[in-house]
């Protein structure tokens, strides 16, 4: 049995001004259609065999959006777990694993971020099948994306061979986000995969490794779950216990320390939609490399991305530009500087600007 665990706690600051604290990117239709990124993730599970209704983990402030979007997509959920404070991915997954064991089960947890894009769900489903045997044998399986270019914005996973595999391979090393020359070498050499942040493992196997490498975190999570309160469709983790939990990602808390890490190479048209440039890459573009959403008029424009929520946006004679027009803010950047937008958000937060929190009008 596979129990999906969809993590919906990200803030998406690099996609400001569309993504804001109370309306982060996973709850927005970032790809130009009607579906939000969360809904696309939930519907993608239809391609996975032997899949139970998912567990969703989210910030307590987003609970009604999560429930409403799942319902709108026609997706039944196992439960919606509410984090009283953000503690990164490792504790969120631990809470879901503990709740599964408390229910008398030890399922394979298929851990997915709510805000990723996958062009080929069938290839993703085949990769899940490829990783099941290793996961059932207590391996901690991650999915590594076959790189099609040197990318400095992702971490890498080094394994024994390049190319797609019909099975999980041992992880030899996790590599931090590299500089350009190193990324070029990784792609040229082969055997290096992008770290997707998607996982498959038994609930008990994950908790065993978490206890071995981050025992304080496991204890805090056990207390938060044991003292959790059921509130209609939601499960509220105990605030004091969860707030006392160390904050860490699954990569740092478990995957980089365990001796049981495995990876399934995967080619599925994946993106973490982590920046405007990443979104520009996956959107449909015209012959000049421009992606336009909304009422956009352009002339002599190349390799650019424009988004307008409500009014006409016109551009002339520009290259590699990003322009995002929302009801109360306009953001302009070159494509090669979009990773720095998070610093704008940080500065605006320090100034107490509400535009980092929510909208004058709901998007």
C-alpha positions in Angstrom: 0.0 0.0 0.0 1.2 3.5 -0.9 0.2 6.4 1.2 1.0 9.8 -0.5 2.2 12.5 1.8 1.8 15.9 0.1 3.8 18.7 1.7 2.1 22.1 1.3 4.1 24.3 3.6 6.4 26.2 1.2 6.4 30.0 1.0 7.5 30.5 -2.6 9.2 33.9 -2.1 11.1 33.7 -5.4 7.7 33.9 -7.2 6.7 37.1 -5.6 4.5 39.1 -6.3 2.1 36.3 -7.3 3.2 34.1 -4.4 2.7 35.6 -1.0 2.8 34.2 2.6 -1.0 33.8 2.8 -1.3 32.7 -0.9 2.0 30.8 -1.7 2.6 29.4 -5.1 1.2 25.9 -4.4 -2.3 27.4 -4.1 -2.1 29.4 -7.4 -2.6 28.4 -11.0 1.0 29.2 -12.0 0.9 27.2 -15.3 -1.7 29.3 -17.0 -4.6 26.9 -16.7 -7.3 26.5 -14.0 -5.5 24.0 -11.8 -3.3 25.1 -9.0 0.1 23.4 -8.4 -1.4 21.6 -5.4 -4.3 20.3 -7.5 -2.0 19.1 -10.2 0.1 17.2 -7.7 -3.0 15.6 -6.2 -4.4 14.6 -9.6 -1.0 13.2 -10.6 -1.6 10.5 -8.0 -4.3 9.0 -10.2 -1.5 7.5 -12.3 0.1 5.7 -9.4 -1.1 2.1 -8.7 -2.2 0.9 -5.2 -2.4 4.5 -4.0 -4.5 5.4 -0.9 -6.1 8.9 -0.4 -3.3 11.3 0.4 -2.3 12.9 3.7 -1.8 16.6 3.3 0.5 18.5 5.6 0.1 22.3 5.7 0.4 25.4 7.7 -2.6 25.9 10.0 -3.3 29.3 8.2 -3.8 27.5 4.9 -6.1 24.7 6.1 -9.3 25.9 4.4 -7.5 26.6 1.1 -6.1 23.1 1.1 -9.4 21.5 1.9 -11.3 23.5 -0.7 -8.8 22.9 -3.4 -8.7 19.1 -2.8 -12.5 19.1 -2.9 -12.6 21.2 -6.1 -10.2 18.7 -7.7 -12.4 15.8 -6.7 -9.7 14.3 -4.5 -10.6 12.6 -1.3 -7.9 13.0 1.4 -7.0 10.7 4.3 -6.5 13.7 6.5 -5.1 17.2 6.6 -2.3 17.6 9.2 -1.9 21.2 10.5 1.6 22.5 11.5 1.2 25.2 14.1 4.7 26.5 13.2 7.0 25.8 10.2 9.7 23.2 11.0 10.8 22.2 7.5 10.2 18.8 5.8 11.8 16.3 8.2 9.3 16.9 11.1 6.3 17.2 8.7 7.1 13.7 7.3 7.7 12.3 10.7 4.3 13.4 11.9 2.6 11.7 8.9 4.7 8.5 9.5 3.8 8.4 13.2 0.1 8.8 12.5 0.3 6.0 10.0 1.9 3.6 12.5 -0.6 4.7 15.2 -3.4 3.6 12.8 -1.9 0.1 12.8 -0.3 0.4 9.4 3.2 0.6 8.0 2.6 1.9 4.4 5.1 3.1 1.9 5.0 6.8 2.2 5.3 8.6 -1.2 6.4 12.1 -0.2 5.7 14.8 -2.7 6.1 18.6 -2.5 2.8 20.3 -3.5 4.4 22.8 -5.8 6.3 20.8 -8.4 5.6 20.3 -12.1 5.8 17.0 -13.9 5.1 16.9 -17.7 4.9 13.1 -17.9 2.9 11.5 -15.0 3.2 8.1 -16.6 7.0 8.2 -16.3 6.7 9.3 -12.7 4.4 6.4 -12.0 6.8 3.9 -13.5 9.6 5.4 -11.3 7.5 4.8 -8.3 7.1 1.1 -9.3 10.8 0.9 -9.9 11.5 2.1 -6.3 9.0 0.0 -4.5 11.1 -3.1 -4.0 14.0 -1.2 -2.4 11.5 0.7 -0.2 9.8 -2.5 0.9 13.2 -3.7 1.9 13.7 -0.7 4.2 15.6 1.4 1.7 15.0 5.2 1.8 14.3 5.9 -1.9 14.6 9.3 -3.5 14.0 10.2 -7.2 16.8 11.8 -9.1 16.1 13.8 -12.2 18.3 13.1 -15.2 19.8 16.5 -16.0 19.5 18.0 -19.4 21.7 21.0 -18.7 24.2 22.3 -16.1 21.9 23.7 -13.4 23.3 25.6 -10.4 20.0 26.0 -8.6 19.6 22.3 -7.6 21.4 19.9 -5.4 22.8 16.8 -7.0 22.8 13.1 -6.2 25.8 11.0 -7.3 25.1 7.4 -8.1 26.8 4.5 -9.8 25.7 5.1 -13.4 24.0 7.5 -15.7 20.8 7.0 -17.6 17.3 5.8 -16.6 17.1 2.6 -14.5 14.3 0.2 -13.8 15.4 -0.1 -10.2 16.7 2.0 -7.3 20.5 2.5 -7.2 22.7 3.1 -4.2 23.3 6.8 -3.4 27.0 7.5 -3.3 26.9 11.1 -2.4 24.6 14.1 -1.9 26.1 17.2 -3.4 25.2 20.8 -2.5 24.2 23.3 -5.2 27.3 23.6 -7.4 29.0 26.5 -9.2 28.7 26.6 -12.9 31.9 24.7 -13.8 31.1 21.9 -11.4 27.6 21.6 -12.8 28.9 21.3 -16.3 31.3 18.6 -15.2 28.5 16.7 -13.5 26.4 16.7 -16.7 29.4 15.8 -18.9 30.6 13.0 -16.6 27.2 11.4 -16.0 26.1 9.6 -12.8 24.8 12.8 -11.3 21.1 13.5 -10.9 19.1 16.5 -9.7 17.8 16.1 -6.2 14.0 16.3 -6.7 12.9 16.3 -3.1 10.5 13.4 -3.7 10.8 10.2 -1.6 9.4 6.7 -1.1 10.0 4.6 2.0 8.2 2.7 4.8 7.0 4.8 7.6 8.9 2.6 10.1 12.1 2.8 8.1 12.0 6.6 8.0 11.3 6.8 11.7 14.1 4.4 12.5 16.6 6.5 10.6 15.3 9.7 12.0 15.6 8.3 15.5 19.2 7.2 14.8 20.3 10.5 13.4 18.0 13.2 14.9 16.6 11.7 18.1 15.5 15.0 19.6 13.3 15.6 16.5 11.7 12.2 16.7 10.9 12.7 20.4 9.3 16.1 19.8 7.3 14.8 16.9 6.0 11.8 18.9 4.8 14.2 21.6 3.2 16.6 19.0 1.3 13.7 17.5 0.3 12.0 20.8 -1.2 15.3 22.0 -2.7 16.2 18.6 -6.3 17.3 18.5 -8.8 16.2 15.8 -10.8 19.1 14.5 -13.4 18.0 11.9 -11.4 17.3 8.8 -8.1 18.4 10.3 -5.5 17.0 12.8 -3.8 19.8 14.8 -0.4 18.9 16.0 0.3 20.1 19.6 1.8 23.6 19.3 4.2 23.5 22.2 5.7 20.1 21.4 6.0 20.9 17.6 7.5 24.4 18.3 10.2 22.7 20.5 11.1 20.4 17.5 14.4 21.2 15.7 13.7 22.6 12.2 15.5 20.7 9.5 15.0 19.3 6.0 14.8 15.5 5.3 18.0 15.8 3.3 20.1 17.1 6.2 18.3 15.3 9.0 18.2 11.8 7.4 19.1 11.3 3.8 22.7 12.6 3.9 23.4 10.6 7.1 21.7 7.2 6.5 23.4 4.2 4.9 20.1 3.1 3.3 19.7 5.9 0.7 18.7 4.8 -2.8 17.8 6.7 -5.9 15.7 6.0 -8.9 16.8 8.0 -12.0 13.8 9.7 -13.6 13.1 11.6 -16.8 9.6 13.1 -16.6 9.9 16.8 -17.5 10.3 17.8 -13.8 10.6 21.3 -12.4 10.4 22.6 -8.9 9.0 25.9 -10.2 11.4 27.5 -7.9 11.8 30.8 -9.8 10.3 32.8 -12.7 13.0 31.5 -14.9 12.1 27.9 -14.0 8.4 28.7 -14.8 9.4 30.3 -18.1 11.1 27.1 -19.1 8.1 24.9 -18.7 5.5 27.2 -20.1 4.5 27.1 -23.8 6.4 29.8 -25.7 6.2 31.5 -29.0 8.8 31.3 -31.8 10.9 34.0 -30.1 11.0 32.2 -26.7 8.3 34.4 -25.0 5.8 33.0 -22.5 2.7 35.3 -22.0 -0.2 34.9 -19.6 -3.0 37.4 -19.5 -3.6 40.4 -21.7 -0.1 40.9 -23.2 1.0 42.8 -26.3 4.7 42.4 -27.3 6.8 43.6 -30.3 10.4 42.8 -31.0 10.7 40.9 -27.7 12.8 37.7 -27.1 13.1 35.1 -24.4 10.9 36.9 -21.9 8.0 36.1 -19.5 5.0 38.3 -19.0 2.1 37.8 -16.6 -0.9 40.1 -16.1 -3.8 39.4 -13.8 -6.2 42.1 -15.1 -4.9 44.7 -17.5 -3.1 45.2 -20.7 0.7 44.9 -20.5 2.7 46.0 -23.5 6.4 45.6 -24.2 8.7 46.7 -27.0 12.3 45.8 -27.9 13.4 43.9 -24.7 15.2 40.6 -24.2 15.3 38.2 -21.3 12.8 40.1 -19.2 10.3 39.1 -16.5 7.4 41.3 -15.8 4.7 40.3 -13.3 1.6 42.5 -12.9 -0.7 41.8 -10.0 -3.6 43.8 -8.5 -1.3 45.7 -6.1 2.3 45.2 -7.3 4.4 45.1 -10.4 7.8 43.2 -10.4 10.3 43.6 -13.2 13.6 41.7 -13.5 16.0 40.1 -16.0 15.7 36.4 -16.2 19.2 35.9 -14.9 18.5 37.8 -11.7 15.2 36.2 -10.6 16.8 34.1 -7.9 17.4 37.4 -6.0 13.7 38.2 -5.7 13.6 36.6 -2.3 15.9 39.4 -1.1 13.3 42.0 -2.3 10.7 40.1 -0.3 12.9 40.1 2.8 13.5 43.9 2.5 9.8 44.5 2.1 9.0 42.4 5.1 11.4 44.5 7.2 9.5 47.6 6.0 6.3 46.0 7.1 4.8 46.0 3.6 1.6 44.0 3.5 2.3 43.1 -0.2 4.5 40.3 1.1 1.6 38.8 3.1 -1.6 39.0 1.0 -3.4 40.9 -1.7 -5.7 43.9 -1.7 -7.8 41.6 -4.0 -7.8 37.8 -3.8 -5.9 36.4 -6.9 
